[in-house]
């Protein structure tokens, strides 16, 4: 009896669940330590006054946050970031969706073309930015040369210096690199759509766009939301391409919030001020993510 009882207890669902949790907890603790420690350290540093000339680890109150609230350059950099996000994200989504619809059909050499399209994504953003800087060079860059062939006269557009062209230059480089990412996610979503549903819509007389809008789009909407969320977060921390192309110039015209935080923290060594800025960005991103997740729940 006692042996049978012990065996039954050992094999009970409660014991099994406890054992599984015990095996998972070490990994969870490591993840929490790695994820939470930098956030907590940043929060604490933001309430101190550490800079190049002073290392005051005492409590400084809301000094850095009051300074941040009145920092025009910070708000301008935040505006620049939202402008890049508001333009690049919809363009990448639409282009990625069109490419996914194109490659959804069978075609010769499909895998080769997809592999070539993915190449920009696997390129380091700083290298991609440096490459586009060479392409946009006003003297030796091929882009000005091609424009000159089309217009019939030499062109010397200052893509990374002229305020008129600096935004298009950054957006072209960013969209070129990350549209394939959207394409891959959306292609995966479209590939899982039941073809019988589309065939039924066609039999009912629905055209291509009607079928796409009323049948395909609702099915892939969760995948689209995930793609938009991932790219939106990535665009909000836009740094590499802009830094390689313009260093935030001309002046501070293309300076994103990540570049401004980097300058404050690692060039001017305003450590506590940069920490306060980073924590404010974390809070803002958390709010935006929660709003996006709530929207995703509504659309289900």
Number of C-alpha atoms within 10 A of each C-alpha: 6 7 8 9 10 11 11 12 13 12 11 11 11 11 13 13 11 11 11 11 12 11 11 11 11 11 11 12 11 11 12 11 11 11 11 12 12 11 15 12 12 19 18 16 24 27 21 23 20 20 17 11 8 9 12 13 13 11 13 14 12 13 16 20 19 11 13 18 11 10 11 11 15 19 15 18 22 18 16 21 22 17 15 20 21 13 12 22 21 13 15 23 23 14 16 23 22 15 20 23 16 12 17 14 9 8 10 7 8 12 11 9 12 16 10 10 18 17 11 19 15 12 12 13 22 16 13 21 23 19 15 21 21 15 17 22 18 19 14 12 16 14 19 21 20 13 15 14 12 10 10 9 10 13 16 17 18 17 23 25 15 12 15 12 13 21 19 14 19 25 18 12 21 25 19 16 23 22 25 27 20 25 26 19 18 24 22 14 19 20 15 10 15 12 11 9 13 18 13 12 17 14 10 9 11 15 12 11 10 14 18 16 12 13 16 19 17 13 18 19 16 16 18 20 16 17 19 18 18 13 20 21 14 12 20 20 16 21 22 19 24 27 21 19 26 23 19 22 17 14 11 16 16 27 26 31 27 22 22 22 22 17 14 19 20 12 12 12 16 20 23 28 25 26 26 26 26 21 21 16 18 13 11 11 16 12 12 15 16 11 12 16 15 11 12 16 10 8 11 9
